[in-house]
Amino acid sequence: MDSVAVPQADISTVPPTFDESVILLDVREDDEWQRGHAPDALHIPMGQIPTRLEEIDSTATLYVVCQAGGRSQRVAQYLAQNGYAPINLSGGMLAWAGAGRPVVTDDGGVGVI
């Protein structure tokens, strides 16, 4: 799996908002997501990716994120092997929050990473 090269994105090059054409796929576990996530991110925990591929639009610009970038790198490699063109967010949600980007909870409150 490690043989698949996946582009890396520095937080400064990642758009601040997402929609159906630009997706931020958060692959962290449910408890991590519940503590805080990027607004408009798509949440599919790492272990569920193989069974939920159809939920990910293969034509969208696809950024993949986790806590620090390791799990998302592995998921991005898997996605690349399955016809997607993912971009791993270097530094993960730690970089997102560190850049002053919003972190929210499902009810719209202020989240934490």
C-alpha positions as CSV (number, residue, x, y, z in Angstrom):
1,M,0.0,0.0,0.0
2,D,2.9,2.4,0.8
3,S,4.0,2.3,-2.9
4,V,1.2,4.7,-4.0
5,A,2.4,8.3,-4.0
6,V,-0.3,10.7,-2.7
7,P,0.1,14.5,-3.0
8,Q,0.5,16.4,0.3
9,A,-1.2,19.7,0.9
10,D,0.0,22.3,3.4
11,I,-2.8,23.9,5.3
12,S,-2.1,27.2,3.5
13,T,-3.2,25.6,0.2
14,V,-6.4,24.0,1.5
15,P,-9.6,25.9,0.9
16,P,-11.4,27.1,4.1
17,T,-14.8,25.9,3.0
18,F,-16.1,22.7,1.3
19,D,-19.1,21.7,-0.8
20,E,-20.0,18.9,-3.3
21,S,-17.1,19.8,-5.6
22,V,-14.4,20.1,-2.9
23,I,-14.5,17.6,-0.1
24,L,-12.6,17.4,3.2
25,L,-12.9,13.7,4.2
26,D,-12.3,13.4,8.0
27,V,-11.3,9.8,8.7
28,R,-10.9,10.1,12.5
29,E,-12.9,8.0,14.9
30,D,-16.4,9.0,16.1
31,D,-15.1,10.3,19.5
32,E,-12.5,12.5,17.8
33,W,-15.1,13.9,15.4
34,Q,-17.6,14.6,18.3
35,R,-14.9,16.7,20.1
36,G,-14.5,18.9,17.1
37,H,-14.2,18.9,13.3
38,A,-14.0,21.3,10.3
39,P,-17.3,22.8,9.2
40,D,-18.8,21.0,6.2
41,A,-16.3,18.0,6.4
42,L,-17.5,14.6,5.4
43,H,-16.9,12.1,8.3
44,I,-16.2,8.5,7.5
45,P,-14.0,6.7,10.1
46,M,-10.9,5.0,8.6
47,G,-12.2,1.5,9.3
48,Q,-15.4,2.2,7.4
49,I,-13.9,3.6,4.2
50,P,-13.9,0.3,2.3
51,T,-17.6,-0.3,2.8
52,R,-18.6,3.4,2.3
53,L,-16.7,4.3,-0.8
54,E,-19.9,5.1,-2.7
55,E,-20.4,8.1,-0.3
56,I,-17.3,9.7,-1.7
57,D,-17.6,11.6,-5.0
58,S,-14.7,10.4,-7.2
59,T,-15.0,13.6,-9.4
60,A,-14.6,16.0,-6.5
61,T,-11.3,17.5,-5.3
62,L,-10.7,15.3,-2.3
63,Y,-8.7,16.3,0.8
64,V,-8.2,13.6,3.4
65,V,-7.6,14.6,7.1
66,C,-7.1,12.9,10.4
67,Q,-5.5,14.1,13.7
68,A,-1.9,14.6,12.5
69,G,-1.7,13.1,9.0
70,G,-0.7,9.5,9.4
71,R,-4.1,7.7,9.2
72,S,-5.2,10.1,6.4
73,Q,-2.1,9.2,4.4
74,R,-3.0,5.5,4.6
75,V,-6.6,6.2,3.7
76,A,-5.5,8.4,0.8
77,Q,-3.2,5.6,-0.5
78,Y,-6.2,3.2,-0.4
79,L,-8.4,5.7,-2.2
80,A,-5.7,6.3,-4.8
81,Q,-5.6,2.5,-5.5
82,N,-9.4,2.6,-5.9
83,G,-9.7,5.3,-8.6
84,Y,-9.7,8.4,-6.5
85,A,-7.2,11.3,-6.7
86,P,-6.9,12.2,-3.0
87,I,-4.7,14.9,-1.4
88,N,-3.4,14.3,2.2
89,L,-3.6,17.2,4.5
90,S,-0.2,17.4,6.1
91,G,-0.4,17.9,9.8
92,G,-4.1,16.9,9.9
93,M,-6.6,18.7,12.1
94,L,-3.8,19.9,14.4
95,A,-2.5,22.0,11.4
96,W,-6.1,23.0,10.6
97,A,-6.7,24.3,14.2
98,G,-3.2,25.7,14.4
99,A,-3.8,27.8,11.3
100,G,-6.8,29.4,13.1
101,R,-9.4,27.5,11.0
102,P,-12.8,26.9,12.7
103,V,-13.3,23.7,14.7
104,V,-17.0,23.0,15.5
105,T,-19.1,20.3,17.1
106,D,-22.2,18.8,15.5
107,D,-24.5,21.3,17.3
108,G,-22.4,24.3,16.0
109,G,-20.5,24.9,19.2
110,V,-16.8,25.5,19.5
111,G,-14.9,22.2,19.2
112,V,-11.5,21.0,20.2
113,I,-8.9,18.8,18.5
